[in-house]
Amino acid sequence: MKWAAWAPGKTILIGEHFVVHGAYALAAALTKGVTVQAEPFTTSKIISEQGRLRADSLEDAPDPLKPIAAAVQATLRHLDENRGVALTITSDLPRASGLGSSSAVAVASVAATATSLGHQLTKQELAELASVSEKMVHGNPSGVDVAVAIHGGLMLFKKGSTVKPVHLHGTVDLVVGVSGVERRTKVMVEEFAKMKNKYPNSFMGMVNSSSKFSQLAAESLVKRDLETVGSVFNYQHTVLKTFGMSTDLLDKMVEEALRGGALGAKLTGAGGGGSIIALPPNSRAGQVVQALRAVIADAFITKIPAEGVKTWRQRS
Ligand code: MEV
C-alpha cells in the first residue's frame, strides 16, 4: 500500500542567525512544500524527481541524498524495522534558497517512512529523527526549520524550548522573492558567528534585541498592525546586511519590493543568496510580486498560517 507525506517549507520573518545563539525567531510555514510517497520494500531506495537523483541503497546514497538516507536509516532503527521503504520525493520549493527545503524533505521522508510501515511517531520523535539529516546539512542548526515543517502555522521559536504558536485572526499575505542564487547555510552560519568571537558582549546585546523584535513583530501581527511589522523587517534587513549576510541582488530585490508598495522587506533564512520576503499592504500582494519580477524570475504569494506535516493513504 502506498502512503504519502507532505511538509511545508518555512520563512523566518524575524531572527535568522540570532536564533542559533538563543534568540526568539518568528517563523512561518509556507504554502509550498515537499511530498514524499512511500511504500514498504525489501530494501530501501530513494528517488528524488526534482534533482533526478537516486539511491538504490541507504548505505550507498550519492552526496546530495546522504542526509535523507541517514534520517531514514535512523527512523528504521528507531522503529526496530527490518523492512525497507521505497521513497519518491517531489517538491515545489526551490532548493538551497533559505526556504527550508532540506528540513521539509527530512520531515516528510521520516513521516512517510514510519506511516507506510504502520507506525505513528510523536512530534518529538519526528523532530529528533529529521534533525539527523538537518545536522548533516547545517552543522549547528537551531532546529527552527524542522519545527516549522512539523507544526506549521506561525510561531515564536527558541532553541531548546517548546514552540510558542502565534494565533492570527484571519490570514496575512506575504510575498517571497527567490534570487535563484544557491548558498550554503553552514558557511553563512559560521561567517555570522565570527562577530561573536570579536565582540562577544555587543553580539549578545544584538541577540537580545533580535529576540525582542521577534516578540514585537508577533504581537503586531496579532493586532494586524502591518506597518510596525514592515518597519521591523526593514530594520532587520539592515542589521543582517551589516553582518555581511546580504548581497547586491538581495538588496536590489528589497528595494524593488519597497518600490512596489511593500510595507517592509528583508532577506529571509541564511542569506548570501537565497530569498527575500516582503509584507504587502492588504490586498496589494500582486503588485509587489510584479515589482519583484522586474529583477528576478521567481516571486510568489504565500499565506500565513499554512499547514504543518500531514500524511495520507494513496489510492493505488
Ligand atoms: C536557516 O534557515 C536559519 C538560520 O538561522 C540557521 C538556523 O536557525 O539553524 C540561518
Residues whose N, C-alpha, C, O or C-beta is under 5 A from the ligand:
A	BS01	MEV	E16 H17 V19 V20 N140 P141 S142 G143 V144 G269 A270
